[in-house]
Amino acid sequence: MKSLFLAILLLTLYGCDNSQNQSKPSVKSENKEQMISPYFGFLNQQKDSLIALPMDQAMESPEKYNYVIIEDQVSPLEFIQNKTDNKESNGRQTAQNFANSEGSLFTIKNEIKSGDFGMLVNQSFVNEYKIEPFTKVQHETSPEIKEKLEKKYNRKINKSTTIAVLKDKAEFNLTVFENQQDSALAVFSYAKEDQLINLDFPATYDDISTWRVDDGGQFDNEAFQVLTVLRSEIGVSFVSIFWGAEGYELNFYQPKKDKFSSAAQAYGYSSPL
């Protein structure tokens, strides 16, 4: 009887211990940082500091932005303080008025060789998006691409220019179509083999201001510039600046099927004094 009791006790203890072991699956610790929406800022003349531009979405936690992308450069970033403007400020969001401007102030850790504007991101963004080198050019778009564009938009091209070429021979083209009555249209395109991704700039034609204030009804290739090209799992994205007579517009564009759409946008006032 005693032997039977001991056997039952041992089986019970083994069963409990085995159950406890099975209830403790191996847990892989994951502390992956969530990607946050990019923000834009303008640099000082020394290119060692940056002030975030006001955007529709308020910068609630500036300390989370620990990297900045400036053209083809990536640098660690450190939030310093939220500063107010002073009586010397002329209201311009430019390097010349940097010391007098308001906004979230950051220090740029690495030496920056070129660039006046930066896109503020976090580590998760840097892990996912890699800078894609490109070469700025200025030559007429190939007949094959122009034919595709005319067919897609069902209107004649006035002028089409290749403005950048990537290492894999993909191209960025800027195309202005002929006006249809008062309908004006410019299109920025990414073209690689059979792939064509477009960013449309429709506007109502005006001989003074069509796409930008005081543009004289012309879409200026120098006014719209690609600052940075990035590649990720979703494809090619880019940062651009669109200059106008009174200021500038910064955008981070991402591909969605055959169109680019803005994932982050900011405006800066820089009208000449």
Secondary structure as GFF3:
##gff-version 3
##sequence-region A 1 273
A	DSSP	alpha_helix	2	22	.	.	.	ID=ss1
A	DSSP	beta_strand	39	43	.	.	.	ID=ss2
A	DSSP	beta_strand	49	52	.	.	.	ID=ss3
A	DSSP	three_ten_helix	62	64	.	.	.	ID=ss4
A	DSSP	beta_strand	67	70	.	.	.	ID=ss5
A	DSSP	beta_strand	73	83	.	.	.	ID=ss6
A	DSSP	three_ten_helix	95	100	.	.	.	ID=ss7
A	DSSP	beta_strand	103	108	.	.	.	ID=ss8
A	DSSP	beta_strand	117	121	.	.	.	ID=ss9
A	DSSP	alpha_helix	123	128	.	.	.	ID=ss10
A	DSSP	beta_strand	130	131	.	.	.	ID=ss11
A	DSSP	beta_strand	134	140	.	.	.	ID=ss12
A	DSSP	alpha_helix	143	153	.	.	.	ID=ss13
A	DSSP	beta_strand	157	166	.	.	.	ID=ss14
A	DSSP	beta_strand	171	177	.	.	.	ID=ss15
A	DSSP	beta_strand	183	192	.	.	.	ID=ss16
A	DSSP	beta_strand	195	204	.	.	.	ID=ss17
A	DSSP	beta_strand	224	232	.	.	.	ID=ss18
A	DSSP	beta_strand	235	243	.	.	.	ID=ss19
A	DSSP	beta_strand	247	256	.	.	.	ID=ss20
A	DSSP	beta_strand	259	269	.	.	.	ID=ss21
###
